[in-house]
Amino acid sequence: MAKGIEIRDAHFPGRAPIDTYGNGGFRFADMSHRGSILCLPSGIHGWDMDMEKPLSVENFRRVLDEAADIEVLLVGTGTELRRLPEELRTALRARGISSDPMSTGAAVRTFNIMLAEQRAVAAALIAV
């Protein structure tokens, strides 16, 4: 019996610097991903997020689930800076995560530096 196409959540099971970004996606670890990503201790995950969607606690659930291994969360908000809603900042703070929103480009550069320093950093990067 033939199987149809199996759609799986995009996931790279490791930590890797972001090589390039733009054109609606990212390149890392000799791979490319179209769309937004979460760079977490468990790996790099595809993230169903864009500049039009709200920055809500629910949209950051996976980050909150891995909070024990994250000290700093860099939030790349796209081409324009977006303030994190108070409810989201409070939820992150309650789990010991310091959050820093910035443009996606700045977040990629800062993430790569902090990752090289072996810091407990994570990034939520909205594709541009």
Backbone hydrogen bonds in HBPLUS format (Angstrom, degrees):
<---DONOR---> <-ACCEPTOR-->    atom                        ^
c    i                          cat <-CA-CA->   ^        H-A-AA   ^      H-
h    n   atom  resd res      DA  || num        DHA   H-A  angle D-A-AA Bond
n    s   type  num  typ     dist DA aas  dist angle  dist       angle   num
A0046-GLY N   A0010-ALA O   2.90 MM  36  4.89 162.4  1.93 132.8 131.9     1
A0012-PHE N   A0044-ILE O   2.70 MM  32  4.94 158.3  1.74 146.5 154.4     2
A0014-GLY N   A0012-PHE O   2.86 MM   2  5.80 140.4  2.02 106.2  95.0     3
A0044-ILE N   A0012-PHE O   2.78 MM  32  4.94 149.8  1.87 145.0 151.2     4
A0019-ASP N   A0027-ARG O   2.72 MM   8  5.39 140.6  1.87 143.9 154.7     5
A0020-THR N   A0027-ARG O   3.38 MM   7  5.16 156.6  2.44 126.4 130.7     6
A0027-ARG N   A0020-THR O   2.91 MM   7  5.16 155.0  1.97 147.4 144.5     7
A0022-GLY N   A0025-GLY O   3.00 MM   3  5.50 148.3  2.11 157.7 155.6     8
A0025-GLY N   A0022-GLY O   3.06 MM   3  5.50 151.0  2.15 112.9 120.7     9
A0035-GLY N   A0024-GLY O   2.69 MM  11  5.62 149.2  1.78 142.8 153.7    10
A0026-PHE N   A0033-HIS O   2.84 MM   7  5.35 154.2  1.91 152.8 161.3    11
A0033-HIS N   A0026-PHE O   2.81 MM   7  5.35 157.8  1.86 159.6 163.7    12
A0028-PHE N   A0031-MET O   2.97 MM   3  5.37 150.7  2.06 136.9 146.4    13
A0031-MET N   A0028-PHE O   2.76 MM   3  5.37 146.1  1.87 122.1 132.6    14
A0047-TRP N   A0036-SER O   2.90 MM  11  5.11 152.7  1.98 134.5 128.9    15
A0037-ILE N   A0125-LEU O   3.00 MM  88  5.35 154.1  2.06 148.8 155.1    16
A0125-LEU N   A0037-ILE O   2.84 MM  88  5.35 164.4  1.86 171.0 173.8    17
A0038-LEU N   A0045-HIS O   2.85 MM   7  5.14 156.1  1.90 148.3 155.9    18
A0045-HIS N   A0038-LEU O   2.85 MM   7  5.14 162.3  1.88 152.3 156.2    19
A0039-CYS N   A0123-ALA O   2.69 MM  84  4.94 168.8  1.71 155.2 159.2    20
A0123-ALA N   A0039-CYS O   2.95 MM  84  4.94 153.4  2.02 132.4 140.9    21
A0040-LEU N   A0043-GLY O   2.87 MM   3  5.21 164.6  1.89 152.5 150.3    22
A0043-GLY N   A0040-LEU O   2.95 MM   3  5.21 159.8  2.00 112.1 118.8    23
A0049-MET N   A0047-TRP O   2.82 MM   2  5.59 126.3  2.11 113.0  96.5    24
A0053-LYS N   A0050-ASP O   3.24 MM   3  5.65 143.9  2.37 110.0 118.7    25
A0060-PHE N   A0057-VAL O   2.99 MM   3  5.18 149.5  2.09 105.5 115.2    26
A0061-ARG N   A0058-GLU O   3.25 MM   3  5.12 161.4  2.29 111.0 109.3    27
A0063-VAL N   A0060-PHE O   3.09 MM   3  5.33 119.8  2.47 104.0 118.6    28
A0064-LEU N   A0060-PHE O   3.06 MM   4  6.39 162.3  2.09 157.1 162.2    29
A0065-ASP N   A0061-ARG O   2.89 MM   4  6.15 147.6  2.00 149.9 159.6    30
A0066-GLU N   A0063-VAL O   3.07 MM   3  5.34 139.7  2.24 103.5 114.6    31
A0067-ALA N   A0064-LEU O   3.28 MM   3  4.98 163.8  2.31 106.5 106.4    32
A0069-ASP N   A0066-GLU O   3.13 MM   3  6.08 160.9  2.17 130.6 134.1    33
A0070-ILE N   A0067-ALA O   3.06 MM   3  5.06 171.6  2.06 114.4 115.6    34
A0071-GLU N   A0120-ALA O   2.75 MM  49  5.29 172.4  1.75 146.6 148.9    35
A0098-SER N   A0071-GLU O   2.84 MM  27  6.11 175.1  1.84 153.3 152.3    36
A0072-VAL N   A0120-ALA O   3.20 MM  48  6.54 161.5  2.24 152.3 156.0    37
A0122-ALA N   A0072-VAL O   2.89 MM  50  6.28 146.2  2.00 160.0 169.8    38
A0073-LEU N   A0098-SER O   2.80 MM  25  6.14 162.2  1.83 161.4 165.2    39
A0100-ASP N   A0073-LEU O   2.93 MM  27  6.30 148.9  2.03 166.4 168.6    40
A0074-LEU N   A0122-ALA O   2.90 MM  48  6.29 166.0  1.92 151.6 152.0    41
A0124-ALA N   A0074-LEU O   2.84 MM  50  6.27 157.7  1.89 161.2 168.3    42
A0075-VAL N   A0100-ASP O   3.05 MM  25  5.98 170.7  2.06 131.2 133.3    43
A0102-MET N   A0075-VAL O   2.92 MM  27  6.15 154.4  1.99 166.0 161.1    44
A0076-GLY N   A0124-ALA O   2.74 MM  48  6.01 150.0  1.83 147.8 158.2    45
A0126-ILE N   A0076-GLY O   2.92 MM  50  5.68 162.0  1.96 142.2 148.3    46
A0077-THR N   A0102-MET O   2.86 MM  25  6.05 162.6  1.89 162.2 165.6    47
A0104-THR N   A0078-GLY O   2.93 MM  26  4.90 167.4  1.94 138.8 141.9    48
A0088-LEU N   A0085-PRO O   3.05 MM   3  5.41 122.5  2.39 106.8 120.3    49
A0089-ARG N   A0085-PRO O   3.02 MM   4  6.38 166.3  2.04 159.1 163.1    50
A0090-THR N   A0086-GLU O   2.84 MM   4  5.98 160.8  1.88 155.5 160.6    51
A0091-ALA N   A0087-GLU O   3.07 MM   4  6.23 155.5  2.13 139.3 145.8    52
A0092-LEU N   A0088-LEU O   2.96 MM   4  6.21 160.1  2.00 155.3 160.2    53
A0093-ARG N   A0089-ARG O   2.88 MM   4  6.02 167.1  1.89 150.4 154.6    54
A0094-ALA N   A0090-THR O   2.89 MM   4  6.00 154.5  1.95 147.7 154.5    55
A0095-ARG N   A0092-LEU O   3.01 MM   3  5.34 143.8  2.14 105.3 116.1    56
A0097-ILE N   A0092-LEU O   2.95 MM   5  5.07 164.6  1.97 139.4 135.9    57
A0096-GLY N   A0093-ARG O   2.90 MM   3  4.94 162.2  1.93 110.9 113.3    58
A0107-ALA N   A0103-SER O   2.95 MM   4  6.20 158.2  2.00 153.6 160.5    59
A0108-VAL N   A0104-THR O   2.90 MM   4  6.12 155.6  1.96 153.5 159.0    60
A0109-ARG N   A0105-GLY O   3.14 MM   4  6.41 168.4  2.16 151.3 153.7    61
A0110-THR N   A0106-ALA O   2.95 MM   4  6.09 165.5  1.97 151.6 156.0    62
A0111-PHE N   A0107-ALA O   2.82 MM   4  5.84 158.5  1.86 146.2 152.8    63
A0112-ASN N   A0108-VAL O   3.01 MM   4  6.21 165.0  2.03 152.8 156.1    64
A0113-ILE N   A0109-ARG O   3.20 MM   4  6.47 156.9  2.26 145.7 151.3    65
A0114-MET N   A0110-THR O   2.96 MM   4  6.17 171.8  1.96 157.3 159.5    66
A0115-LEU N   A0111-PHE O   2.78 MM   4  5.88 156.3  1.84 155.3 162.4    67
A0116-ALA N   A0112-ASN O   3.04 MM   4  6.15 156.8  2.10 141.1 147.0    68
A0117-GLU N   A0113-ILE O   3.08 MM   4  6.37 138.2  2.26 141.2 152.9    69
A0119-ARG N   A0114-MET O   3.03 MM   5  5.48 171.1  2.04 157.3 157.1    70
A0118-GLN N   A0115-LEU O   2.89 MM   3  4.93 156.7  1.95 107.9 113.1    71
A0121-VAL N   A0119-ARG O   2.90 MM   2  5.46 133.6  2.12 104.3  90.3    72
